Amino acid sequence: VQLQASGGGLVQPGGSLRLSCAASGSMFSIDSVVVDWYREAPGKQRELVARISGSNSGSTFYRDSVKGRFTISRDNAKNTVYLHMNSLKPEDTAVYYCTTYYRTRYWGQGTLVTVSS
């Protein structure tokens, strides 16, 4: 299984970005697993930002600081999970990673989000 994270960049405060986590691998389907987005800011520990359960449940989780601003979703046809980020703040600046557990833990390579004027 491989996870390819993309979509990061430089954005002004109040702006938006959409991160993508594209999964590939023999017989692997992203609709059956939990997928998390984590972030790691300079000098801080990696923290869970959002989670989406498998399609049977489809439940989501957000850390308090992003509730109402971030939305996690999936496109099963594209085997991709997205993190839609709106009203971005400087404190959202971090490297964002997607991860899933399928027999073992897999991590994407990370995509840098910088929120700055």
C-alpha positions in Angstrom: 0.0 0.0 0.0 1.2 3.5 -0.9 -0.2 6.8 0.2 0.5 9.9 -1.8 -0.3 13.2 0.0 -0.5 16.4 -2.1 -2.2 19.8 -2.2 -0.1 21.8 0.3 1.2 25.2 -0.4 1.4 28.8 0.7 -1.9 30.5 1.5 -2.9 33.7 3.2 -4.9 33.7 6.5 -8.5 33.1 5.7 -7.7 31.1 2.6 -8.5 27.6 1.6 -6.7 24.5 0.5 -7.6 20.9 -0.4 -5.3 18.2 0.5 -5.4 14.8 -1.2 -4.3 11.4 0.0 -4.3 9.0 -3.0 -4.0 5.3 -2.1 -2.6 2.5 -4.3 -1.8 -1.1 -3.8 -2.9 -4.5 -4.9 -6.4 -5.3 -3.7 -6.4 -2.3 -1.4 -9.6 -0.2 -1.3 -9.6 2.9 0.8 -13.4 2.7 1.4 -12.9 -0.1 3.9 -10.3 1.5 6.2 -10.0 4.3 8.6 -7.9 7.2 7.3 -6.4 9.9 9.4 -4.8 13.2 8.7 -2.1 14.3 11.1 0.0 17.4 11.2 3.3 18.3 12.6 4.3 21.9 13.2 7.9 23.0 13.9 8.9 22.1 17.4 5.6 20.4 18.2 4.4 16.9 18.4 2.5 15.3 15.5 -1.3 15.6 16.2 -4.4 14.1 14.9 -6.4 16.6 12.8 -9.3 14.5 11.3 -10.4 11.0 10.8 -12.9 9.2 8.6 -14.1 5.7 9.2 -14.7 3.1 6.6 -17.7 3.5 4.3 -19.9 1.2 6.4 -19.8 3.8 9.1 -18.5 7.0 7.4 -18.2 8.6 10.8 -15.8 11.5 11.2 -13.7 13.1 13.9 -12.1 16.5 14.1 -9.8 18.0 16.7 -11.5 21.0 18.4 -9.3 23.6 16.8 -10.4 22.7 13.2 -14.0 21.9 13.8 -16.2 24.0 11.5 -13.3 24.8 9.2 -11.9 21.5 8.0 -13.9 18.7 6.3 -12.6 15.2 5.6 -14.2 13.2 2.8 -13.5 10.3 0.5 -13.9 9.5 -3.2 -14.0 5.7 -3.4 -13.8 5.7 -7.2 -10.5 7.5 -7.0 -9.3 5.7 -3.9 -8.6 9.1 -2.4 -9.3 10.9 0.9 -9.5 14.7 1.0 -9.0 17.3 3.7 -10.8 20.5 2.8 -9.4 23.3 4.8 -11.2 26.7 5.0 -10.6 29.8 7.1 -7.0 28.9 7.5 -5.0 30.4 10.3 -1.3 30.8 10.8 -1.4 28.2 13.5 -2.5 25.6 10.9 1.0 25.8 9.4 2.5 22.4 9.5 3.4 19.3 7.5 0.2 17.3 7.0 0.4 13.5 6.7 -2.3 11.0 5.9 -2.1 7.5 7.4 -4.1 4.3 7.5 -3.8 0.9 9.1 -4.1 -2.1 6.8 -2.3 -5.1 8.4 0.4 -2.5 9.3 0.6 1.3 9.6 1.1 3.2 6.4 2.0 6.9 6.1 2.1 9.3 3.2 5.1 11.4 2.7 3.6 14.7 4.0 2.7 17.9 2.3 3.6 21.3 3.7 0.9 23.9 4.4 2.1 27.4 5.2 -0.4 30.0 6.2 1.1 33.4 6.2 0.5 36.9 4.8 
